[in-house]
């Protein structure tokens, strides 16, 4: 199956994100990845894999229970997806994830204001989303150079 230009397979999204395909299937099952896949799917998958593993202090989460996305996790994934096409996104853009909100900050002034106004002793996770987005062209380019396995059996 060949994909139209710019579209990525689920496997390619996982590879470009540096994750196993099982993460892509989990993301698909949670509604994070829907076809067709584009560059923003790679960043969304990376953020999904990251935030789906966060357990905030004082929160109990049984390992055996199905882990549906919480609102803050969905918000983090969508903020990351939107940052890919946002003209204000730079390599310095950071996605701050808090238990009840997410924030994209880029400039040093924004980072300082965020720290003073929002953090104040709260637990927060800093995701270098700008760096991840800057890495996209190389990650997508590396997909094109990968060798495909032959589709038929080899003659022995």
N, C-alpha and C positions, 0 to 999 in steps of 0.2 A: 504494500500500500504506500503510495507516495502522497505526501502532504503538500498543500498549496504553499507557495513561498511565504515565509514568515510564520507558518504554523509549526508547532512542535508536537511530537508524540508525548504521551505520558512518560514513557521511558526516557526520552530526551530531556524532559523537564527535570526529572530526578537526577539524571547524570549531570546536567548543567548546574544544578543546585548542590552537587557534591553529596547527594544522599542516596540511600538504597531505594529501589522501586517500591518497597513496602511502604515508605513514607508517602509516596505519590498515591498509592492505592488508598491509604488511610485518609489522605486529603480529599480524594475523590469521593469516598464514602461519606465524609463530613460536609461535602458541598463546597469545599475550598477550591478544588480544581474542577472546572467544567470545560468541555471542549467547545470551540477550538482553544488550544493553548498558545500563548504568545510569551514574549520576554517577561511580562509582568507576572506570569504564572511561576516562573523560576524563583523570583523574589518572594512571592506569596508562599510558595512551598517551603522555602528556607525559614521564613518567619513562623509559619504553621508548625514546623518541626521543633522550633525553638520554644514558642510559647505554649505548645501543648504539653510540654514537660514541666512547666513552672507550677509549683505548689506554693502559695503564699504562706508566710508564717501564721500559725494558728488555724490553718485550714486542713481538714482531714480529707484524704482522697483514697478510697480503697483501690488497690492495684488491680483487683479482679473485675471491678465494675466498668461498664462501658463509659468512656470519657467523651461526652458530647462537648462541643465547643461552648465556652461561656461567652458572654457578650464582650468582655474585654479582649478575649482572644480573637474573636471575629473582627473586632474593631482594629486590632493590631495588624491583622492580615490585610484588611481593606486599606488601611493607611499606607502600608508598604506597597500594595498594588498601585495605589494612586500616586505615590512618590515617584514611581518609575517614569511616568509621563509628565510630572510637574516640572515646569521650567525653572522653578526656584531650587530644585534639588541639586546639591553639589556633593562632592566626595565627603564633605564635612557634615552632611545631614545625619542626624541621630534620631532614632525612634525610641522615645522613652515610654516604657510600659509600666503602668501602675495598676493596682488591683481594680480600680474603678474608672480608669481612663487611659488614653494613649495620646502622645504629643510628638509632633515632628518639629524639630528645631534645627536650624542651619547655622546661623551666624553666632559669633562669640557673644554678642549682646543678648540674643535670644536664649542661648544656653545659660548665661548668668541670670537672666530674668526668670527663667524656668526654675533654676535651682532655688532662687530666693522665694519665689511665689508659690511653687508647687511642692517641692520636696520636703523641706522642713522636718527632717527626721523620718520621713516615710520610706518604706521599702520601694525601690524602683529598679527596673532592669533597663540597661542602656544597650540598644542594638545598633550597630554601625551600618545602618541601611544605605547610606550614601556610598560607602565602600563596596557593599554588595552590588549595588546598581552599577557602579563604575566597573566592576569585574564582569558584568554581563556580556559585553562584546567578545571578550576572550573565551568565556565559557561557551557561548553559542558557536563561536568560530571553531573551537576544539571539537564540537560535535560533528562538523562537516569532515574533519580529517580522520574520524574513527572508521575503522574497517568493519564492514558488515560480515556476519557469518553467512556462508553459502546457504541457500534455502533448501537445496537437495542433499541427499546422502552422497558422500564421497565414494568413488569406485575403489574397491580394495583389491 
